[in-house]
Amino acid sequence: MNKEAAAFLTKTRYDFADLCTIMKLLRAPGGCPWDREQTHRSIRKNLIEETYEVVEAIDNDDNVLLREELGDLMLQVVFHARMAEEEGAFDIGDVCDEICRKLIVRHPHIFSDVTASTSGEVLDNWDKIKRATKKQKSTTESMQSVSRALPSLMRAYKLGEKAAKTGFDFPDAASAADGLREELDNSCARFLTAVTADGTVAGYIGCHTVLDEGYIANVAVSPVFRRQGIGRQLVRTLLERSKDLAFVTLEVRASNAAAIALYTECGFQSVGVRKKFYSHPTEDALLMTVFLQAE
């Protein structure tokens, strides 16, 4: 044990600087083998897990657990900052400096002469300043900035919030569905939802991201209905509605053999692999393309 490590055994209370020093010792030559082996990617899931454990402590109104879980979450921040410092990218001081600067800039009613007497005014100012500092000139750019690593429902909620601020909002789900159908009809979008006689949704297809003459299609088919052939009908209808395009590309979870077989049967060919399938970020995505017009 070196002297710096031994000094921690005599302390009765520790602070943030101690945490940073302990992490430095763990990552140093001769330190902890496990900690020294880690990378940003290898402990990525730890950050997510610790965040959910903080949420659980909050939901349970358990302050003792919350104190512990916040410490675990703070450790993840210090861990990543330490690895970045070793790479020469930034250190924990830079992290603290950046968030302090952000808070000062985005609270002009505290650190400047701007007036904001309600929470709504504060949030409006925050959004305007955020868009200005990130050089987002349109709502579209603001929506595109929403992290794609978010769980699907959470990302959809955040996108909905941003859209609502521009007046694109609905009083209830039925109105939203009517609005979606209208927008799809107006834009001649290729979209289909398969519904059985009892009202069960079998699956859907729809334009996900426009890419020049083709697009990535977001396709979801219930495994039960895939076996019944409805999936095949969905994909073929997609292709029928896409005859004016040069190609259509699908993004499939690489481990989903049944889906890959379905798309292969419909004429798609594998054209590459991309890391982080959008709804399963720990898995790879297989890109499959079918060409609809002669090159």
Buried (B, 14 or more C-beta within 10 A) or exposed (E): EEEEBEEEEEEEEEEEEEBBBBBBBBBBEEBEEEBEEBEEEEBBEBBBBBBEBBEEBBEEEEEEBBEBBBEBBEBBBBBBBBBBBEEEEBBBEEBEEEEEEEEEBBBBBEEEEEEBEEEEEBEEBBBEBBBEEEEBEEBEEBBEEBEEEBEEEEBEEBBBEBBEBEEEEBEEEEEBEEEBEEEBEEEEBBBBEBEEEEEEEBBBBBBBEEEEEBBBBBBBBBEEBBEBEBBBBBBBBBBEBBEEBEBBBBBBBBEBEEBBEBBBEBBBEBEEEEEEBBBEBEBBBBBBBBBBEEE
